[in-house]
Amino acid sequence: MLSPSSFPQRPVARRLLILLGHAALLLVFGWLLDAARRCPDMLMWDEAEYASIARSVVRGEGFSISGQPNSLRPPLWPLAIAARLVVSGDESDASLKVTTLVFVLLCILVVAVITTRLFDETTGWIAAICLGLMPEMWLHAGSLLSEPAFLAFFTLAVGGLYIGLHHDSRWLLISAAGAALALLTRYTALLLGPIAVVFAGSAVFNQVARDRWRSRWAMGGAATAMLLLIPWFVRQQMTFGNALIGVTRSSQQLLVYAPGVSMPWSFYVVGLPDLLSWPVAAAASAGVLWGVVRRNRAVLHIALTTVGLLVWFSVYRYKEPRLIAAVLPFCAMLAGIGIVQTLNETPARRWRLPLSLIAMFALGWHNVPMARQAVEQRVTAGFPIFAEALHELKRRCPTDGLILSSNVPVTAWYTDRRVEPLPAQGSELATRAAQANWIVITNFEAGQPAYAKDLAKQIPRLQPSAAQFMFLHDKQSAVALIDAPYLARHLRAEGP
């Protein structure tokens, strides 16, 4: 572990300075990133699922959406949102996204602590700042997705495992707890299995590391992970008769999603600099180069983890940036190492802290406007027309009513009504419509049955009243709200 001469050497003063540094870091990024959650937008499918489950939990309706138990989503993120609902009592999107902001800050703190433990305080702070200034992290801060929580726990699990094997066995307990919490956030955490095997294999000739695997901290970590995981998988078994149903469904998502789409294997490698920003990507490359030249074990493990994650997700034909979010903290660590160690190789080593901070101010000047622009330009499909339509639908539909919609979670969240999907076949629509109150049809929902758009075009020809039909549109999006009993009568009169 490097010993920076720029810090006080008295333990109390040193710890106080580190705590003040971490607190300042979190306050600054809390202020900067708070703007991301306030940008006007609406929740998309995954976000609305988490929010709907959270509301059901708060109301005592179980882990469900529209009364239907959910088998896909792990529990930690919906429960975190539920905690926010209980504390604030506010269901607005901006209020719920405070949950995301908390976990983004936690992830920044985890990167700072782990990098500090592996190198020094300066490197830890620079790595954390690099993470907080990545445009992709700002996009996550403005969402209600589970990625920020997953990043915090996944990074803690990987970093804690390395520290536990090579520095301090107590971190094995922390790593195991982080792994369990990561798995309860996203099933992608199963990738920790092969990572742990690689880390263990690299330490197989190290007697001290082998002894740490058998230490009480390792055993305690395994027990802690089991205590955290067992209740959830028991619930899955009791509810669905299959403890691994969520894992199974999750593993199939990327295989079946968007069957007509196939992206090049290089999609992530080519796009990574834009996710990090080019200055951070350059600094991370410098960190890898330094680690290879110096044969630094920690850097090589971090780089190997990053490459492994990129290769794994590059195999799938469907790709999108948030799927590789797990690499962001590790790239930030490499960037921090690259910046500080580059300065260490120059005569300016004694000034590395102020010079590093100057570099971070320059990075902020470059990245913050770009990140803000990315957040402001991100718009969920259908917004704002879909949000306006669902607000009107909530007013028109009785509280015990039933809505048919292809986008079940979003419709359920914004209307707070029971929602079921449109039938796959148009021949079943008359029967289903007779049991419902309203039908929602859009021109932007990919999973909507093919007959729905044609149906929406035919309804105005019947000259329905304003109480039976509502059509909202802008240049990109269109939403039709149809009185379901009215449509059922028309379909039955028309015959098969």
C-alpha positions as CSV (number, residue, x, y, z in Angstrom):
1,M,0.0,0.0,0.0
2,L,1.4,3.4,-1.0
3,S,2.0,6.0,1.8
4,P,1.2,9.5,0.6
5,S,3.4,12.1,2.1
6,S,0.8,14.8,1.4
7,F,-1.4,13.6,4.3
8,P,-1.0,14.1,8.0
9,Q,0.6,11.0,9.6
10,R,-1.1,11.3,13.0
11,P,-3.9,8.6,12.9
12,V,-6.7,10.9,14.3
13,A,-5.9,13.8,12.0
14,R,-5.6,11.5,9.1
15,R,-8.9,9.7,9.7
16,L,-10.7,13.1,10.2
17,L,-9.3,14.4,6.9
18,I,-10.4,11.2,5.1
19,L,-13.9,11.5,6.6
20,L,-14.1,15.2,5.7
21,G,-12.9,14.4,2.2
22,H,-15.6,11.7,1.7
23,A,-18.3,13.9,3.1
24,A,-17.3,16.8,0.8
25,L,-17.3,14.4,-2.2
26,L,-20.8,13.1,-1.5
27,L,-22.2,16.6,-0.8
28,V,-20.8,18.0,-4.1
29,F,-22.0,15.1,-6.2
30,G,-25.3,15.0,-4.3
31,W,-25.8,18.7,-5.4
32,L,-24.6,18.1,-9.0
33,L,-26.6,14.9,-9.6
34,D,-29.8,16.1,-8.0
35,A,-30.6,18.0,-11.2
36,A,-30.7,14.7,-13.1
37,R,-33.6,13.3,-11.2
38,R,-35.7,16.5,-11.7
39,C,-35.6,16.5,-15.6
40,P,-39.2,16.1,-16.9
41,D,-39.8,12.6,-18.2
42,M,-41.8,9.5,-17.3
43,L,-40.9,6.0,-16.1
44,M,-40.3,3.4,-18.7
45,W,-41.3,-0.3,-18.5
46,D,-38.6,-1.6,-16.0
47,E,-38.8,1.5,-13.8
48,A,-42.6,1.3,-13.6
49,E,-42.4,-2.4,-12.7
50,Y,-40.1,-1.5,-9.7
51,A,-42.3,1.4,-8.7
52,S,-45.6,-0.6,-9.0
53,I,-44.1,-3.5,-6.9
54,A,-43.0,-1.0,-4.3
55,R,-46.4,0.5,-4.0
56,S,-48.0,-2.9,-3.7
57,V,-45.6,-3.8,-0.9
58,V,-46.4,-0.5,1.0
59,R,-50.1,-1.3,0.6
60,G,-49.7,-4.8,1.9
61,E,-50.6,-6.4,-1.5
62,G,-47.4,-8.4,-1.7
63,F,-44.6,-8.4,-4.2
64,S,-47.0,-7.9,-7.2
65,I,-48.1,-5.7,-10.1
66,S,-51.9,-5.2,-10.5
67,G,-52.5,-8.0,-8.1
68,Q,-50.3,-10.5,-9.9
69,P,-47.2,-11.9,-8.0
70,N,-44.0,-11.0,-9.8
71,S,-41.4,-13.7,-10.3
72,L,-38.8,-11.8,-12.4
73,R,-37.6,-8.9,-10.3
74,P,-35.3,-9.5,-7.3
75,P,-36.5,-7.8,-4.1
76,L,-33.9,-5.3,-3.0
77,W,-34.6,-2.4,-5.4
78,P,-38.4,-2.5,-5.1
79,L,-38.0,-2.6,-1.3
80,A,-35.7,0.4,-1.4
81,I,-38.3,2.3,-3.4
82,A,-40.9,1.2,-1.0
83,A,-38.9,2.6,1.9
84,R,-38.7,5.9,0.1
85,L,-42.5,5.8,-0.4
86,V,-43.0,5.2,3.4
87,V,-40.7,8.0,4.4
88,S,-41.9,10.6,1.9
89,G,-45.5,9.6,1.1
90,D,-44.9,11.1,-2.3
91,E,-45.4,9.0,-5.4
92,S,-44.0,11.6,-7.9
93,D,-41.2,10.3,-10.1
94,A,-38.7,13.0,-8.9
95,S,-39.3,11.9,-5.3
96,L,-38.8,8.2,-6.0
97,K,-35.6,9.0,-7.8
98,V,-34.1,10.2,-4.5
99,T,-33.6,6.4,-4.0
100,T,-31.4,6.3,-7.1
101,L,-29.4,9.3,-6.0
102,V,-28.6,7.7,-2.6
103,F,-27.3,4.6,-4.3
104,V,-25.3,6.5,-6.9
105,L,-23.6,8.3,-4.0
106,L,-23.1,5.0,-2.2
107,C,-21.4,3.6,-5.4
108,I,-19.1,6.7,-5.5
109,L,-18.2,6.1,-1.8
110,V,-17.5,2.4,-2.4
111,V,-15.1,3.2,-5.2
112,A,-13.3,5.8,-3.0
113,V,-13.0,3.4,-0.1
114,I,-11.8,0.4,-2.1
115,T,-9.3,2.3,-4.2
116,T,-8.0,4.0,-1.1
117,R,-7.5,0.6,0.5
118,L,-5.6,-0.7,-2.5
119,F,-3.6,2.5,-3.1
120,D,-4.0,5.7,-1.2
121,E,-6.5,8.5,-0.4
122,T,-5.6,10.6,-3.4
123,T,-6.1,7.8,-5.8
124,G,-9.4,6.9,-4.1
125,W,-10.8,10.4,-4.3
126,I,-9.7,10.8,-8.0
127,A,-11.3,7.5,-8.9
128,A,-14.5,8.5,-7.2
129,I,-14.6,11.8,-8.9
130,C,-14.0,10.2,-12.3
131,L,-17.0,7.9,-11.6
132,G,-19.3,10.8,-10.6
133,L,-18.4,12.7,-13.7
134,M,-19.1,10.0,-16.2
135,P,-22.1,10.9,-18.5
136,E,-23.5,7.4,-18.1
137,M,-23.6,7.7,-14.3
138,W,-25.6,10.9,-14.7
139,L,-28.1,9.0,-16.9
140,H,-28.4,6.4,-14.2
141,A,-28.9,9.1,-11.5
142,G,-31.9,10.4,-13.5
143,S,-33.6,7.0,-13.8
144,L,-35.4,4.6,-11.4
145,L,-33.5,1.6,-12.6
146,S,-31.6,-0.8,-10.3
147,E,-28.2,-0.3,-11.8
148,P,-26.8,2.2,-9.2
149,A,-27.6,-0.2,-6.3
150,F,-26.2,-3.1,-8.3
151,L,-23.0,-1.2,-9.1
152,A,-22.5,-0.4,-5.4
153,F,-22.9,-4.0,-4.2
154,F,-21.2,-5.6,-7.2
155,T,-18.1,-3.4,-6.8
156,L,-18.0,-4.0,-3.1
157,A,-18.1,-7.7,-3.7
158,V,-15.3,-7.8,-6.3
159,G,-13.1,-5.2,-4.5
160,G,-13.7,-6.8,-1.2
161,L,-12.8,-10.2,-2.5
162,Y,-9.4,-9.0,-3.7
163,I,-8.7,-7.1,-0.6
164,G,-9.8,-10.1,1.6
165,L,-7.4,-12.4,-0.3
166,H,-4.4,-10.2,-0.5
167,H,-4.6,-7.7,2.3
168,D,-7.2,-8.2,5.1
169,S,-9.3,-11.3,5.5
170,R,-12.1,-9.3,7.3
171,W,-13.0,-8.0,3.8
172,L,-14.1,-11.5,2.8
173,L,-17.1,-11.0,5.1
174,I,-17.9,-7.6,3.5
175,S,-17.4,-9.1,0.0
176,A,-19.8,-12.0,0.7
177,A,-22.5,-9.6,2.0
178,G,-22.0,-7.4,-1.1
179,A,-22.4,-10.4,-3.4
180,A,-25.6,-11.4,-1.7
181,L,-27.0,-7.9,-1.9
182,A,-25.9,-7.6,-5.5
183,L,-27.8,-10.9,-6.3
184,L,-30.9,-9.6,-4.6
185,T,-30.7,-6.5,-6.8
186,R,-29.9,-8.0,-10.2
187,Y,-29.4,-11.7,-11.1
188,T,-26.5,-10.5,-13.3
189,A,-24.5,-10.8,-10.0
190,L,-24.2,-14.5,-10.8
191,L,-21.2,-13.4,-12.9
192,L,-19.4,-13.0,-9.5
193,G,-19.1,-16.8,-9.6
194,P,-16.5,-17.0,-12.4
195,I,-14.8,-13.8,-11.2
196,A,-14.3,-15.4,-7.8
197,V,-12.9,-18.5,-9.5
198,V,-10.4,-16.4,-11.4
199,F,-9.4,-14.5,-8.3
200,A,-9.0,-17.7,-6.3
201,G,-7.0,-19.3,-9.1
202,S,-4.6,-16.4,-9.3
203,A,-3.9,-16.7,-5.6
204,V,-3.6,-20.5,-5.6
205,F,0.2,-20.4,-5.1
206,N,-0.1,-17.8,-2.3
207,Q,-0.1,-19.6,1.0
208,V,-1.4,-16.6,2.9
209,A,-4.3,-16.2,0.5
210,R,-5.2,-19.9,0.7
211,D,-5.2,-19.6,4.5
212,R,-7.6,-16.6,4.2
213,W,-10.0,-18.7,2.2
214,R,-10.3,-21.0,5.2
215,S,-10.5,-18.2,7.8
216,R,-13.4,-17.5,10.1
217,W,-14.1,-14.4,8.1
218,A,-14.6,-16.4,4.9
219,M,-16.9,-18.8,6.7
220,G,-18.7,-16.0,8.3
221,G,-19.1,-14.4,4.9
222,A,-20.6,-17.5,3.5
223,A,-23.1,-17.8,6.4
224,T,-24.0,-14.1,6.0
225,A,-24.7,-14.5,2.3
226,M,-26.9,-17.5,2.9
227,L,-28.9,-15.7,5.6
228,L,-29.5,-12.8,3.2
229,L,-30.5,-15.0,0.2
230,I,-32.5,-17.8,1.7
231,P,-35.7,-15.9,2.6
232,W,-36.1,-14.6,-1.0
233,F,-35.6,-18.0,-2.6
234,V,-37.9,-19.6,-0.1
235,R,-40.5,-17.0,-1.2
236,Q,-40.0,-17.9,-4.8
237,Q,-40.4,-21.6,-4.1
238,M,-43.5,-21.1,-2.0
239,T,-45.1,-18.7,-4.5
240,F,-44.2,-20.2,-7.9
241,G,-43.0,-23.7,-7.0
242,N,-39.5,-22.9,-8.3
243,A,-36.9,-21.2,-6.2
244,L,-34.9,-20.3,-9.3
245,I,-37.7,-19.0,-11.5
246,G,-36.4,-15.5,-11.4
247,V,-32.8,-16.6,-12.3
248,T,-34.2,-18.7,-15.2
249,R,-36.4,-15.9,-16.6
250,S,-33.6,-13.4,-16.3
251,S,-31.1,-15.6,-18.1
252,Q,-33.5,-15.8,-21.1
253,Q,-34.3,-12.1,-21.5
254,L,-31.4,-11.1,-23.7
255,L,-31.8,-14.2,-25.8
256,V,-35.5,-13.5,-26.7
257,Y,-35.6,-9.7,-26.6
258,A,-35.9,-7.9,-29.9
259,P,-35.5,-11.1,-32.1
260,G,-35.0,-9.0,-35.3
261,V,-32.1,-7.1,-33.9
262,S,-28.4,-8.1,-34.1
263,M,-25.6,-5.7,-33.1
264,P,-21.9,-6.1,-33.9
265,W,-19.7,-7.7,-31.3
266,S,-17.6,-4.5,-31.1
267,F,-20.6,-2.4,-30.0
268,Y,-19.5,-2.0,-26.4
269,V,-15.8,-1.7,-27.0
270,V,-16.4,1.1,-29.6
271,G,-19.0,2.9,-27.4
272,L,-17.2,2.6,-24.1
273,P,-15.3,5.9,-24.4
274,D,-18.5,7.8,-24.9
275,L,-20.0,6.2,-21.7
276,L,-16.9,7.1,-19.7
277,S,-16.0,10.3,-21.6
278,W,-12.8,10.4,-23.6
279,P,-10.6,12.0,-20.9
280,V,-11.7,9.3,-18.4
281,A,-11.2,6.5,-21.0
282,A,-7.7,7.9,-21.7
283,A,-6.8,8.0,-18.0
284,A,-8.1,4.4,-17.6
285,S,-5.9,3.2,-20.5
286,A,-3.0,4.9,-18.8
287,G,-3.8,3.0,-15.6
288,V,-3.9,-0.3,-17.4
289,L,-0.6,0.5,-19.1
290,W,1.0,1.4,-15.7
291,G,-0.3,-1.8,-14.2
292,V,1.0,-4.0,-17.0
293,V,4.5,-2.3,-16.9
294,R,4.7,-2.5,-13.1
295,R,3.0,-5.9,-13.0
296,N,0.7,-4.5,-10.3
297,R,-1.6,-7.3,-9.1
298,A,-4.5,-5.1,-8.2
299,V,-4.6,-3.2,-11.5
300,L,-4.4,-6.5,-13.4
301,H,-7.3,-8.0,-11.5
302,I,-9.4,-4.8,-12.0
303,A,-8.6,-4.8,-15.8
304,L,-9.3,-8.5,-16.1
305,T,-12.7,-8.0,-14.5
306,T,-13.5,-5.2,-16.8
307,V,-12.5,-7.1,-19.9
308,G,-14.4,-10.2,-18.7
309,L,-17.6,-8.2,-18.3
310,L,-17.3,-6.6,-21.8
311,V,-16.6,-9.9,-23.5
312,W,-19.5,-11.6,-21.7
313,F,-22.1,-9.1,-22.8
314,S,-20.6,-8.7,-26.3
315,V,-21.5,-12.3,-27.0
316,Y,-25.3,-11.4,-27.0
317,R,-26.8,-10.2,-30.2
318,Y,-28.8,-7.5,-28.4
319,K,-26.8,-4.7,-26.7
320,E,-27.5,-1.5,-24.9
321,P,-25.2,0.7,-22.8
322,R,-26.9,0.1,-19.4
323,L,-26.2,-3.7,-19.7
324,I,-22.5,-3.1,-19.2
325,A,-22.9,-0.6,-16.3
326,A,-20.9,-2.9,-14.0
327,V,-17.7,-1.9,-15.8
328,L,-18.1,1.8,-14.9
329,P,-16.7,1.7,-11.3
330,F,-13.7,-0.5,-12.4
331,C,-12.9,1.9,-15.2
332,A,-13.1,4.8,-12.7
333,M,-10.6,3.0,-10.5
334,L,-8.3,2.5,-13.5
335,A,-8.6,6.2,-14.4
336,G,-7.8,7.3,-10.9
337,I,-4.7,5.0,-10.8
338,G,-3.7,6.3,-14.3
339,I,-3.8,9.9,-13.3
340,V,-2.1,9.6,-9.9
341,Q,0.6,7.1,-11.0
342,T,1.4,9.2,-14.1
343,L,2.1,12.1,-11.7
344,N,4.1,9.8,-9.5
345,E,6.4,9.1,-12.5
346,T,7.2,12.9,-12.8
347,P,9.2,15.4,-10.7
348,A,5.8,16.8,-9.7
349,R,5.1,13.8,-7.4
350,R,5.0,15.9,-4.2
351,W,2.3,18.1,-5.8
352,R,0.2,15.2,-7.0
353,L,-2.8,16.0,-4.8
354,P,-3.3,19.6,-5.9
355,L,-2.4,18.7,-9.5
356,S,-4.9,15.8,-9.4
357,L,-7.6,18.1,-8.1
358,I,-6.8,20.6,-10.8
359,A,-7.2,17.8,-13.4
360,M,-10.6,16.9,-11.8
361,F,-11.8,20.5,-12.1
362,A,-10.8,20.5,-15.8
363,L,-12.6,17.2,-16.2
364,G,-15.7,18.6,-14.5
365,W,-15.6,21.6,-16.8
366,H,-15.5,19.3,-19.7
367,N,-17.9,16.6,-18.6
368,V,-20.7,18.3,-16.6
369,P,-22.2,20.3,-19.5
370,M,-22.0,17.2,-21.7
371,A,-23.6,15.0,-19.0
372,R,-26.4,17.5,-18.3
373,Q,-27.2,17.7,-22.0
374,A,-27.4,13.8,-22.2
375,V,-29.8,13.8,-19.3
376,E,-32.0,16.6,-20.8
377,Q,-32.1,14.9,-24.2
378,R,-33.1,11.5,-22.9
379,V,-36.9,11.1,-23.4
380,T,-38.9,8.0,-22.7
381,A,-40.9,6.7,-25.7
382,G,-44.3,8.4,-25.7
383,F,-43.5,11.2,-23.4
384,P,-45.3,13.6,-22.8
385,I,-48.4,12.4,-24.6
386,F,-48.5,9.0,-22.9
387,A,-48.2,10.7,-19.5
388,E,-51.1,13.0,-20.3
389,A,-53.2,10.2,-21.6
390,L,-52.7,8.1,-18.5
391,H,-53.4,11.0,-16.2
392,E,-56.8,11.4,-18.1
393,L,-57.4,7.7,-17.9
394,K,-56.9,7.7,-14.1
395,R,-59.6,10.4,-13.9
396,R,-62.1,8.5,-16.1
397,C,-61.6,4.9,-14.9
398,P,-63.2,3.9,-11.6
399,T,-60.8,2.8,-8.8
400,D,-61.9,-0.8,-9.1
401,G,-61.9,-0.7,-12.9
402,L,-59.8,-2.8,-15.4
403,I,-57.7,-1.4,-18.2
404,L,-56.3,-3.4,-21.1
405,S,-52.9,-2.2,-22.2
406,S,-49.8,-3.6,-23.9
407,N,-47.6,-1.6,-21.4
408,V,-48.9,-3.1,-18.2
409,P,-46.4,-1.7,-15.7
410,V,-46.4,1.9,-16.9
411,T,-50.2,2.0,-17.2
412,A,-50.6,0.5,-13.8
413,W,-48.2,2.9,-12.2
414,Y,-49.6,6.1,-13.5
415,T,-53.3,5.2,-13.4
416,D,-53.2,3.2,-10.1
417,R,-55.7,0.8,-11.6
418,R,-55.7,-2.9,-12.3
419,V,-54.2,-3.5,-15.7
420,E,-54.0,-6.6,-17.9
421,P,-52.3,-7.1,-21.3
422,L,-54.2,-6.8,-24.6
423,P,-55.0,-10.3,-25.9
424,A,-52.6,-11.6,-28.4
425,Q,-55.3,-12.5,-30.9
426,G,-57.9,-10.0,-32.1
427,S,-60.6,-12.7,-32.0
428,E,-60.3,-12.6,-28.2
429,L,-60.7,-8.9,-27.9
430,A,-64.5,-8.7,-27.8
431,T,-64.7,-11.1,-24.8
432,R,-61.9,-9.3,-22.9
433,A,-63.2,-5.9,-23.7
434,A,-66.6,-6.8,-22.2
435,Q,-64.9,-7.4,-18.9
436,A,-62.8,-4.2,-18.9
437,N,-63.4,-0.5,-18.6
438,W,-60.8,1.0,-20.9
439,I,-58.4,0.0,-23.6
440,V,-55.1,1.8,-24.3
441,I,-53.5,1.6,-27.8
442,T,-50.3,3.4,-28.8
443,N,-48.1,3.7,-31.9
444,F,-44.8,3.2,-30.0
445,E,-45.1,0.1,-27.9
446,A,-43.0,-2.7,-29.5
447,G,-44.9,-5.6,-27.8
448,Q,-48.4,-4.4,-28.8
449,P,-50.4,-6.9,-30.9
450,A,-50.4,-6.1,-34.7
451,Y,-54.2,-5.7,-34.8
452,A,-54.2,-2.8,-32.3
453,K,-53.1,0.0,-34.5
454,D,-55.6,-0.8,-37.3
455,L,-58.3,-1.0,-34.6
456,A,-57.5,2.5,-33.3
457,K,-57.7,3.9,-36.9
458,Q,-61.2,2.3,-37.4
459,I,-62.8,3.6,-34.2
460,P,-63.2,7.3,-35.2
461,R,-65.2,6.2,-38.3
462,L,-67.9,4.9,-35.8
463,Q,-68.2,8.5,-34.5
464,P,-67.9,7.7,-30.8
465,S,-68.6,10.4,-28.3
466,A,-65.9,12.2,-26.4
467,A,-66.7,10.0,-23.4
468,Q,-66.1,6.9,-25.4
469,F,-62.9,7.7,-27.3
470,M,-59.9,10.0,-26.8
471,F,-57.0,10.5,-29.2
472,L,-53.8,12.3,-28.1
473,H,-50.8,12.8,-30.4
474,D,-47.8,14.9,-31.2
475,K,-45.2,14.6,-34.0
476,Q,-43.8,11.3,-32.8
477,S,-46.4,9.6,-30.5
478,A,-50.1,8.8,-30.5
479,V,-52.3,7.3,-27.8
480,A,-55.9,6.2,-28.2
481,L,-58.1,5.6,-25.1
482,I,-61.2,3.5,-26.0
483,D,-64.2,2.8,-23.8
484,A,-64.0,-1.0,-23.5
485,P,-67.7,-1.8,-23.2
486,Y,-68.5,0.4,-26.2
487,L,-65.8,-1.4,-28.3
488,A,-67.1,-4.8,-27.1
489,R,-70.6,-4.0,-28.3
490,H,-69.3,-2.8,-31.7
491,L,-67.2,-5.9,-32.2
492,R,-70.0,-8.3,-31.3
493,A,-72.4,-6.4,-33.6
494,E,-69.9,-6.7,-36.4
495,G,-69.5,-10.4,-35.9
496,P,-66.5,-12.7,-36.6
